[in-house]
Amino acid sequence: MAGSNEMTINLVVLGRTQTGKSAAGNSLLGSDDFESRLSPSSVTTCCSLGHSCHISGITRRNGCELALRVRVLDTPGFPHSSLSKERVREMVRSALAQHFREEGLHLALLVLRADLPLCPDENEHTVQFIQELLGPTWKDFTAVLLTHADKAKEAGFSEEAYLHSVSSTLLSLLSSVQHKYVFLDNQKSINKEERAIVLRKLLNFIRQNKYQVLLFKHNKE
């Protein structure tokens, strides 16, 4: 994963247009690598890889602190205002092979808005898209990232109360990925402490999966 005193984790953000994927990627990196703004059309039109600086105070190995480095692949949403689903899938598949061919992917983050319901048709198309990209073991390498969590809090929902109120579709999805989920407020920049909490949760998911990675090849269809 890296040298003896450091660790690198490779992540990709996937999801529908306007769920906050790019903003979430910036929060994880602690940067503004990805363009993120309010727009009536899809903002992200290509895949791009962002890198964090070395982050201290997140994880340890054999009693020694490790410097953590985070790599995040930002991707166009689907459906897209100017790209077909096939084109988005082709772009993401190529980018996964390009950037994670050697080190592999640790975790795909399916980005959903906490303030919007997940409907059965939307979930079916989303799961199908991820299966096509990641293959039959996608559940082991996928976690749900619930953005706009601040709006749920403003409505009076704690995390526990929120999960008791969501649709059966979302509950089924969370169950299928072994309840790997994280809440994130990406309406504003998160501070270092909040970022550390999120990264520790993601590291725990990776640890539960025994640090396995998904490898990708360049496929010509």
C-alpha positions, 0 to 999 in steps of 0.5 A: 500500500506504500512504504513501511511508515506510510499508507495510500488508499485509492478511492473512486466517487460514483453516483448520479449527477448533482449528488455532490461527488466532486465536493465530497472528493474535495472534502476527502482530499482537503483540497479544491482539486475538483470543480464543484458548483451549483449548475442546472447541468452536469458540471463534471465532464471527465474523470480526474485524479486528485491527491492529498498531502500526507495526513498525520494522526489518522492511523497506526501500524504496530504502534507507530503512526502512519502518514496517510495519503488519499487518492480520489478519482472523480467521475461524471455523473449518470444520467449526464446532461451531455454524455450518454450512459455508455460514454460515461461508463467507458470513460470511468472504466478507462480511468480506473484501468489507467490510475489503479491498474498497478495499486488497485482500488480499495473502495468505491464510494456510491454518493447519494444525497441524504436529503432525497429519497432513493427510489427503486428504479434509480437504485436498480440503474445505479447498482447495475452501473456499479456492477458493470464497472466493478464486477461480481464482487462490487459489494465488498468494495463499495460503501455509501457516502450520504452527502448533504447530511446537514439538511437532514440534521436541520430537519431534526434527524439524528443519524439513527433516526434518519436510518429508521425513516429512509426507504426500504430501497436504501435500507436494502442497498445498505444491507447489501454493502454490509452497512458500509456508509458514511454521512458527510456535510459537503455544503461547506468545507469540513474541518480537519477533525470531521475529515479525520472521522470520515477517513477513519471510517473508510479505513475501517471498511478497508480493514474489514475487507482485509486490505484487498484491492480491485485490479483493472485491465484495459479492455477494448470492446 
